[in-house]
Amino acid sequence: MKPPLYISPIHAEYYSIQFHEWDDEVARIYSGRPENGARKAEIELVLGHRVELIPVPEEKIAELNRARFGVGASSVVSIGRPQTGTGTAAAGAEPVPPLPQTPSAPRLSAEPSIVRFVDRLIQEASVDRATDIHIEPYEDRVDVRYRIDGVLHHIPVPAEINELHRSVVSRLKILSHLDIAEQRLPQDGRFRFQLPNGTELDIRISVLPTAFGEAVDLRLLTTQQVYTGLASLGLSEADQQTAEQILTRPHGVVLVTGPTGSGKTTTLYAFLTLLNQSDRKIITIEDPIEYQIPGITQIQINPKIDLTFARGLRSMLRHDPDTMMVGEIRDYETADTTIQVALTGHLVFSTVHTNDAPATPARLINMGVEPYLVASSLECVIAQRLVRLICENCRERVSAEARPIFREVAAQIERRGIPWDGHLDYGRGCEQCKGTGYRGRTAIYEILPVTEHLQSVVLEQAAASTLRAAAEEEGFRTMRYDGLCKVADKRTTYEEVLRVTRKEVY
C-alpha cells in the first residue's frame, strides 16, 4: 500500500527520514535523528500528518533514500520534472509542472544543483568502494553503473538526469579542463576531488561520443596507497619467497602481465615500496601516475610533447638509477629499450598484456625483440587476476548437496594435492555486500622465474604450451592452482576462480 503523503527528496535528505508504514492515525517514519522533539513537530507540519519516528542509523536513511529517489535526487529535483527516479511518487503528491525552458548545458553545468549532483555521485561511489563510474546515455534513459569489486552494479538516479545529462557531462568536462563544445570526438582528462573526510581522489575521465550523447567513464584512484607487505597482495608463502628472491636480483626485467584492471600496477607499486630504501635510486615513468610514493621519482608521460615510455626511459639513465619501472610495454621501441637498459645493469619492472606467464616471451618476440635478448634479460614473469572475497558478514558453510558443483571442486582440489577440510564457504548475500555474497578482492598469481632451462626453450622460440610444460617440470603452478588454494582456504569460491581463469583444466 502506498503512503498517503509524499516525502520529497529534499525533505527526505534534510530531515533524514523515509516512510516505513502508515495508517489513518499515524505515519511511522524511519528517522536518522529522532531525538529532536522540535524537529518531529516540524516534520508533522510539513507532512500534515501525525508521525511516529523510528530510530535507525543515518547510513540506513541514506540507503533508503537512494533506493527510492536515486543518487543526488535532492540536488536536481528542482531543475527538471520532480519525479522520483526508480521510486514511485506517493498517492496524494501533486506534480509540479516542468519549467517552461531548460537553460543550455554549459550554463546549467555551473548551477549549484548540478555541482551538488556530481559531487554526490562521486561521494556515493567512494562509499560503495567503486573503482569506476559509468554514465551511459540511451534513447529513452541514462544509466549509471558503479564497478564494485570488478563487477558492474546499476545505480538508481533521478529521472531528471535524462534531461540534464548534457549538463552533467559539461560539469565533468569543466572539472577536467576539457573542451565542452566538442561533442564529436573522444576526450580524456583527469581532476582531483576531495571527499568530506579529507581523502583526495585522483579521477581519470574518458568521454566517448555515442549515438545518443556522450558516455563518460570515471576511474577513481586514491592519491596514496599503503602496502603492508607481499602477503597483503594475496601471494602465498611459497610465492612470497619466490618474489623476494626475484627482488634481490641486481639487474634484469621483471614483467607483470594480465588484462586491464587485474591489479598489475598495484603489484608493481608493492614491489617498489619494498625496494624503496635510502641507498637505492628508483625512477618510474607511468601513464598515469596512479599512486604517489615518497622517496621515488615518478614521471608522467606526455605524448603531445613526445615524452613517451621509450624516450623517458633513455633519459632516466642519466640520473643513475638502481631500479626503474616502465608503466607498460606497448611496442617494439619500448620493449627493446627496456631490455637494453636491463642488460646494462639495471633492474626494470614493467607490464605487458598477455593471457598468462608462459605466453609472455613469445609476445616480446612477436614485437620484434630478438629471442636471445629476451632469454638473457627476462628474470621473471608474474601473471595475475583479481577474484572477489567471500563476504565475512554473511559467510556460511554449505554441504555437498547444496552445491551441485561441489564434486567438481573436490576433484580439482584433491587431484592437485591441495590440503583442505572437505567443506566450502559461500556468502548468502547481505546489505554490506549488496546481496552478492562477496566483499573485497584479492589476487591469484602464477610466477614464472626464467631459469637456464627455460632460457634455452625461449631461444628455440617454442610455443607457450611447450614453455608451460617445461616450467611445470620445475614446479611452476598456474593461476588456477593458486585460485583453488584460496577456495580451499575459504577465501573465495570456485565460481570466482572459473570466472577469471582459463576454462580448460591445466
ZIKABEL-V103873 format. One line per field, one symbol per residue. ss: DSSP state (H for helix, E for strand, L for the rest). phi: phi as a letter, one per 20 degrees, with the letter a starting at -180 (. if undefined). burial: # if it has 16 or more other ideal C-beta (glycine too) atoms within 10 Angstrom, else .. A space follows every 10 residues. Layout:
ss: ???
phi: ???
burial: ???
This chain:
ss: LLLLLLLLHH HHHHHLEEEE EELLLLEEEE ELLLLLHHHH HHHHHHHLLL EEEEELLHHH HHHHHHHHHL ELHHHHLLLL LLLLLLLLLL LLLLLLLLLL LLLLHHHHLL LHHHHHHHHH HHHHHHHLLE EEEEEEELLL LEEEEEEELL EEEEELELLL HHHHHHHHHH HHHHHLLLLL LLLLLLEEEE EEEELLLLLE EEEEEEEEEE LLEEEEEEEE EELLLLLLLH HHHLLLHHHH HHHHHHHLLL LEEEEEELLL LLLHHHHHHH HHHHHLLLLL LEEEEELLLL LLLLLLEEEE LEHHHLELHH HHHHHHHHHL LLEEEELLLL LHHHHHHHHH HHHLLLEEEE EELLLLLLLH HHHHHHHLLL HHHHHHHEEE EEEEEEEEEE LLLLEEEELL LLLLLHHHHH HHHHHLLLLL LLLEEEELLL LLLLLLLEEE EEEEEEEEEL LHHHHHHHHL LLLHHHHHHH HHHLLLLLHH HHHHHHHHLL LLLHHHHHHH LLLLLL
phi: .fffddefgf ffffelcafd bbbfebdecf cecefeffff ffffffembf ccedfbffff fffffffedo fmffedfeed efedmfecff fnfefeffff begfggfffe fgffffffff fffffffemf ebdddcecfd aceccdedln cfcfdfcffg fgedgfffff fffffeleef eecddfccaa bdcdfgenfd dddeccdcfc fcpeeccdee cffccdddpf fffoffffff fffffffeff bpddddcqfg nenfffffff ffffefdfec ecccccbefe cedgndedde fbffdmeegf ffffffffel eecccdgaed bffffffgff fffeodecda cbebfbffef gffffffoff gffffedfea cddbbdcfef fffcfbedef ffcgegfffg fffffemefa enccdceeob ffdlmencbn ccddccdcfe effffffffe lfffffffff fffdnfceff ffffffffem ebdffffffd dgffeb
burial: ..#######. .##.###### .#....#.## ##.#....## ..##.##.#. #.#..#.... ######.### ########## .######..# ..#....... ....#..##. #.##..#### ######...# #######... .#.####### ....###### ########## ######.#.# ..#...#.## #.#....... #######... ..######## #.....#..# ..####..#. .##..##... ########.. .######### ###.#..... .######.## #.#..#.##. #......### ###..#.... ########## ..######## ##...##### ##.####### #####.#.#. #.######## ########## #..##..... ..#..#..## .##....#.# ...####..# ..##.####. ########## ...##.##.. .#.#..##.# #....##### ########.# ####.###.# #.....
